[in-house]
């Protein structure tokens, strides 16, 4: 599976920057199916460029004939920053940097999950693709997870979402892959947040753990911050079995 670290050509990124300049920001983002950067931008010749979209387009420039990377193929957080900095580009944070990181990102995770609960049912009846509003919601939620302290404190971990290929999935999900274990959802053990088909809640599970999913349930409703109760998790995964946990800050 292609990934951000496959982009090893500075010239390919410069070609993407030239394309960005030629057609303009909005057209560039629309062409490659990316939303606006929320965490990092590339600064080149005094101009700012959306880092994740730039890297996705650069993949297509480097590997002629290959499809550019899609938004859900890789993380727009530290994974993108590291890839671009390795090629000598200046990457700047666009966050205000004030306050505790966990307190800043928790509302984004909470709101993103709630937005999917509210909007995904209607999206399933519409056309599949990045033009759908819920696509941007998944992108932003994925970005929020990637910039949350539990993920940023583990450099080998990144979030990856999917709502189907070609058609909307009945059950969308967000996985958390540790490169030491796996880089693909096709194998290995990794936690994944599964949204229920009826959108009444979501479950954090561990596919591949002794051949069966184990995890926490997340129900929607009041209070607005989703709550989760661990159910029989192995001690090494959750030492507080049966205690309630707040998904937005504890995942």
C-alpha positions as CSV (number, residue, x, y, z in Angstrom):
1,X,0.0,0.0,0.0
2,X,1.4,3.4,-0.9
3,X,2.2,5.8,1.9
4,X,3.5,9.3,2.6
5,X,7.1,8.1,3.2
6,X,7.3,6.8,-0.4
7,X,7.6,10.4,-1.5
8,X,11.4,10.8,-1.6
9,X,11.8,13.3,-4.4
10,X,12.1,17.0,-3.5
11,X,11.6,17.8,-7.2
12,X,8.2,16.0,-7.1
13,X,7.1,18.3,-4.2
14,X,8.3,21.3,-6.1
15,X,6.3,20.2,-9.1
16,X,3.2,20.0,-6.9
17,X,4.0,23.5,-5.6
18,X,4.2,24.8,-9.2
19,X,0.9,23.1,-10.0
20,X,-0.6,24.7,-6.9
21,X,0.6,28.1,-8.0
22,X,-0.6,27.6,-11.6
23,X,-4.2,26.6,-10.9
24,X,-4.7,28.2,-7.4
25,X,-5.4,26.8,-4.0
26,X,-9.1,25.9,-4.3
27,X,-8.7,24.2,-7.7
28,X,-5.7,22.3,-6.4
29,X,-7.5,21.0,-3.3
30,X,-10.6,20.0,-5.4
31,X,-8.4,18.3,-8.0
32,X,-6.8,16.0,-5.5
33,X,-9.8,15.7,-3.1
34,X,-8.2,17.2,0.0
35,X,-9.6,19.7,2.6
36,X,-7.7,22.7,3.9
37,X,-4.8,22.0,6.2
38,X,-5.6,22.3,9.9
39,X,-2.3,21.6,11.5
40,X,0.7,22.2,9.1
41,X,1.5,24.2,6.0
42,X,4.6,24.2,3.9
43,X,6.3,27.6,3.6
44,X,8.2,28.0,0.3
45,X,9.3,31.4,-1.2
46,X,7.1,33.2,1.3
47,X,4.0,31.3,0.3
48,X,2.0,28.8,2.4
49,X,0.8,25.5,0.9
50,X,-1.5,22.9,2.4
51,X,0.9,20.2,3.5
52,X,-1.2,17.0,3.1
53,X,-2.6,17.9,-0.3
54,X,0.9,18.9,-1.5
55,X,2.3,15.5,-0.4
56,X,-0.5,13.6,-2.0
57,X,-0.1,15.4,-5.3
58,X,3.7,14.9,-5.1
59,X,3.3,11.2,-5.0
60,X,1.6,11.3,-8.5
61,X,4.4,13.6,-9.8
62,X,7.1,11.2,-8.5
63,X,5.5,8.0,-9.7
64,X,4.4,8.7,-13.3
65,X,1.2,6.7,-14.1
66,X,0.4,6.1,-10.4
67,X,-2.6,7.6,-8.7
68,X,-1.9,10.4,-6.3
69,X,-2.3,9.6,-2.7
70,X,-5.8,10.0,-1.4
71,X,-6.6,11.8,1.8
72,X,-7.4,8.6,3.7
73,X,-4.2,6.9,2.6
74,X,-2.1,8.8,5.1
75,X,-2.0,11.1,8.1
76,X,-1.9,14.9,7.6
77,X,-0.3,15.3,11.0
78,X,3.2,14.4,12.0
79,X,3.5,11.7,9.3
80,X,3.2,14.4,6.6
81,X,5.4,16.9,8.5
82,X,8.2,14.4,8.9
83,X,8.1,13.4,5.2
84,X,8.3,17.0,4.0
85,X,11.0,18.0,6.5
86,X,13.1,15.1,5.5
87,X,13.1,16.5,2.0
88,X,14.3,19.9,3.3
89,X,11.0,21.8,3.3
90,X,10.0,24.2,6.0
91,X,6.8,23.0,7.7
92,X,5.0,25.4,10.0
93,X,2.3,24.7,12.6
94,X,-0.8,26.7,12.1
95,X,-2.2,26.0,15.6
96,X,-2.1,28.8,18.1
97,X,-0.1,26.6,20.5
98,X,-1.9,27.9,23.6
99,X,-3.2,25.6,26.3
100,X,-2.9,21.9,27.0
101,X,-2.9,19.8,23.7
102,X,-5.3,17.3,25.1
103,X,-7.8,20.0,26.1
104,X,-7.5,21.5,22.6
105,X,-8.1,18.4,20.6
106,X,-10.7,16.7,22.7
107,X,-13.6,18.9,21.6
108,X,-12.6,18.3,17.9
109,X,-12.7,14.6,18.4
110,X,-16.0,14.8,20.3
111,X,-17.6,17.1,17.7
112,X,-16.3,15.0,14.8
113,X,-17.8,11.8,16.1
114,X,-21.1,13.5,16.8
115,X,-21.1,15.0,13.3
116,X,-20.7,11.5,11.7
117,X,-23.5,10.2,13.9
118,X,-25.7,13.0,12.6
119,X,-24.7,13.2,8.9
120,X,-23.5,9.8,7.7
121,X,-27.0,8.2,7.2
122,X,-27.9,10.9,4.6
123,X,-24.4,10.7,3.0
124,X,-25.0,7.0,2.3
125,X,-27.9,7.8,0.1
126,X,-25.8,10.3,-2.0
127,X,-22.9,10.1,-4.3
128,X,-19.7,8.6,-3.0
129,X,-16.6,10.8,-3.0
130,X,-14.6,13.7,-1.5
131,X,-17.2,16.2,-2.6
132,X,-19.5,14.9,0.1
133,X,-19.5,17.1,3.3
134,X,-19.1,14.1,5.5
135,X,-15.8,13.2,3.7
136,X,-14.3,16.4,5.1
137,X,-15.7,15.5,8.6
138,X,-13.8,12.2,8.5
139,X,-10.7,14.0,7.3
140,X,-10.9,16.5,10.2
141,X,-11.6,13.8,12.7
142,X,-8.7,11.7,11.5
143,X,-6.5,14.8,11.8
144,X,-7.8,15.4,15.3
145,X,-6.9,11.9,16.4
146,X,-3.4,12.2,14.7
147,X,-2.7,15.4,16.7
148,X,-4.0,14.0,20.0
149,X,-1.4,13.4,22.7
150,X,-1.9,9.6,22.9
151,X,-1.0,9.5,19.2
152,X,1.7,12.2,18.9
153,X,3.5,10.7,21.9
154,X,3.8,7.5,19.8
155,X,5.7,8.4,16.7
156,X,5.0,5.0,15.0
157,X,1.2,5.3,15.3
158,X,-1.1,7.1,12.9
159,X,-4.9,7.1,12.3
160,X,-6.4,6.0,9.0
161,X,-10.1,6.3,8.1
162,X,-12.3,4.6,5.6
163,X,-15.9,5.0,4.5
164,X,-15.7,2.6,1.6
165,X,-14.2,2.3,-1.9
166,X,-16.5,3.3,-4.7
167,X,-19.6,3.2,-2.5
168,X,-20.3,4.3,1.0
169,X,-19.6,1.5,3.6
170,X,-22.4,0.4,5.9
171,X,-19.9,0.6,8.7
172,X,-17.2,3.3,8.4
173,X,-14.2,3.1,10.7
174,X,-11.0,4.8,11.9
175,X,-8.0,2.5,12.5
176,X,-4.9,3.3,14.5
177,X,-1.9,1.6,13.0
178,X,1.5,1.1,14.7
179,X,4.2,0.7,12.0
180,X,6.0,-1.7,14.3
181,X,3.0,-4.1,14.0
182,X,1.5,-3.3,10.6
183,X,1.2,-0.5,7.9
184,X,-2.0,-2.0,6.5
185,X,-5.5,-2.8,7.8
186,X,-5.2,-6.2,6.0
187,X,-3.1,-7.8,8.7
188,X,-1.8,-7.4,12.2
189,X,-3.4,-6.3,15.5
190,X,-4.6,-2.7,15.8
191,X,-7.4,-0.8,17.5
192,X,-10.2,0.4,15.2
193,X,-13.2,2.7,15.9
194,X,-16.2,1.1,14.2
195,X,-19.4,3.2,13.8
196,X,-22.5,1.2,14.2
197,X,-24.6,0.7,11.0
198,X,-27.6,2.4,12.7
199,X,-25.3,5.2,13.9
200,X,-26.5,4.8,17.5
201,X,-22.9,4.5,18.7
202,X,-19.4,3.3,17.9
203,X,-17.1,0.7,19.3
204,X,-13.4,0.7,19.8
205,X,-12.2,-2.9,19.0
206,X,-9.0,-4.8,18.6
207,X,-9.5,-7.0,15.5
208,X,-7.1,-10.0,15.5
209,X,-6.8,-10.2,19.3
210,X,-7.3,-14.0,19.6
211,X,-9.4,-13.9,16.5
212,X,-12.2,-11.8,18.0
213,X,-12.9,-8.1,18.4
214,X,-12.6,-6.8,21.9
215,X,-13.2,-3.3,23.0
216,X,-15.2,-0.4,24.4
217,X,-18.7,0.7,23.4
218,X,-19.5,4.3,22.8
219,X,-23.2,5.4,22.9
220,X,-24.5,8.7,21.6
221,X,-26.8,11.0,23.3
222,X,-26.7,13.0,26.6
223,X,-24.1,14.0,27.8
224,X,-22.8,15.2,24.4
225,X,-19.3,13.9,25.0
226,X,-19.5,10.2,24.1
227,X,-18.8,7.9,27.0
228,X,-17.2,4.5,26.8
229,X,-17.2,1.5,29.1
230,X,-14.4,-1.1,28.7
231,X,-15.7,-4.7,28.5
232,X,-13.3,-7.4,29.3
233,X,-10.2,-5.9,27.7
234,X,-7.0,-7.7,28.4
235,X,-5.2,-6.1,31.4
236,X,-2.3,-5.0,29.3
237,X,-4.7,-2.9,27.1
238,X,-6.8,-1.5,29.8
239,X,-6.0,-1.9,33.5
240,X,-9.3,-0.2,34.5
241,X,-11.8,-2.7,33.2
242,X,-15.4,-1.7,33.6
243,X,-14.5,1.9,34.5
244,X,-16.1,4.6,32.3
245,X,-13.7,6.4,30.0
246,X,-14.2,9.5,28.0
247,X,-13.4,8.7,24.4
248,X,-12.4,12.2,23.5
249,X,-9.5,12.3,25.9
250,X,-8.7,8.7,26.8
251,X,-8.4,7.0,23.4
